[in-house]
């Protein structure tokens, strides 16, 4: 079974949105940043990181 890059991006976004604390999200992004950059083309990688940033801003401080 193969997955399209957009499906992989959606999984990364879903996983990022599972974080309920800012520190957990920051750690998740740091731990997966290399995979995001290696697996996704430029704009999709940027979209994943932008979604993570938006989610980060919405989390309680």
C-alpha positions in Angstrom: 0.0 0.0 0.0 1.4 3.4 -0.9 0.4 6.8 0.4 0.4 10.1 -1.5 2.4 12.9 -0.1 -0.7 14.8 0.7 -2.0 11.9 2.8 1.3 11.8 4.7 1.0 15.6 5.3 -2.5 15.1 6.7 -1.2 12.5 9.1 1.6 14.8 10.3 -1.0 17.6 10.8 -3.3 15.2 12.7 -0.5 14.1 14.9 0.6 17.6 15.7 -3.0 18.5 16.6 -3.0 15.7 19.2 -0.7 17.7 21.4 -2.6 19.4 24.3 0.3 21.4 25.7 2.7 23.8 24.0 5.8 22.0 25.3 4.6 18.7 24.0 3.9 20.2 20.5 7.2 21.9 20.4 9.0 18.6 21.3 6.9 16.8 18.7 7.8 19.3 15.9 11.5 19.2 16.9 11.5 15.4 16.9 9.7 15.1 13.5 11.1 18.1 11.7 13.7 16.1 9.7 11.0 13.6 8.7 8.6 16.3 7.6 11.4 18.0 5.6 12.6 14.7 4.0 9.2 13.2 3.2 7.2 16.2 2.0 7.9 18.7 -0.8 8.6 22.3 0.2 5.1 23.7 0.3 3.5 20.7 2.0 6.2 20.7 4.6 5.6 24.4 5.2 1.8 23.7 5.4 2.4 21.1 8.1 4.6 23.5 10.1 2.1 26.4 9.7 -0.8 24.2 11.0 1.4 23.2 13.9 2.1 26.9 14.6 -1.6 27.8 14.4 -2.4 24.9 16.8 0.5 26.1 19.1 -1.0 29.6 19.3 -4.4 28.1 20.3 -3.0 26.1 23.2 -3.1 27.5 26.7 0.1 29.1 28.0 
